[in-house]
């Protein structure tokens, strides 16, 4: 009985936690951290706990940053426009009804050749006007028949008639024939809508039987390799200050060459023209697409270049990046940034050299609660 009581007392004593003496701590910081398990979660201080397995599933990737002096850049609004040398518009010269061309009406996206007849416009003349033209045509045809008979008689009397009378009759007959042809074209003629350049039909605003007005744009033809970007600068730029520009198309950054700037303001802004150094801008962006252009200037700025996708917004709409502070912990850092190129931004404040910034999966980490 005494033995069983002693074993029970020892078991109860081992179950009690051992208290350290004053001034002694047998634990460490790692032991003080709570056991968070394997569930991604955001802690009270804003830090996100993300286990390694979850990082692989979300495709999280980090990269160290380092400060550098880079060309200063500004972001300008713009849109894709036609290269005036490699694109054009087909407009109706007069009001009339649309008829299909030899190959039918071209569809949007089809290729056309320079000089190809795309459609016909039948003039929409009034009844009185058409009647007047028909009367003039009848009178002119009668005069031509008389001139032909008179010329035939003069040629029979060529031995007794001066040669100048025969030449005058021949000239009169030729003039009457041209007038008959012109009047006939006016009565039943059609105006051909011809492709001014070779390219792709970007817009088709016609169907068979449609009535169009004079100067109305019927077709728009572009060369996919000859599109340009027009941007509007609301601040004065010194001549020669623009070095180059870049345009972000998805994950791709398309480099643009500066072509020139207008000397007249338009809507209180200065239009700038940029062209692609390579080919195929029209295959990436449609005509008229609004875009944002990062224009590089000669002046420089110092900061940390990071990918555009690394920049996210907090719940308070503050720009920030996620920095990996331990293998499974990510800390949000508010930053200030400015445009750099089509795929990167320049962080000017909020980072330090060596910080491992999340460059892939930042938006997914930002959604963890």
Buried (B, 14 or more C-beta within 10 A) or exposed (E): EEEEEEEEEEEEEEEEEEEEEEEEEEEEEEEEEEEEEEEBEBEEEEBBBBBEEBBEEBEBEBBEBEBEEBBBBBBBBBBBBBBEEBBBBBBBEBBBBBBBBEEEBBEEEEEBEEEBBBBBBBBEBEEEEBEEBBEBBEEBBEBBEEBEEBBEEBEEEEEEBEEEBBEEBBEBBEBBBEBBEBBBEBBEBBBEBBBBBBBBBBBBEBEEEBEBEEEBEBBBBBBBBBBBBBBBBEEEBEEEBBBBBBBBBEEEBBBBBBEEBBEEEEEEBBBBBBBBEEEEBBEBBEBEBEBEBBBBBEEEBEBBBBBBBBBBEEEEEEBBBBBBEEEBBBBBBEBEBBBBBBBBBBBBEBBEEEBBBBBBBBBBBBEBE
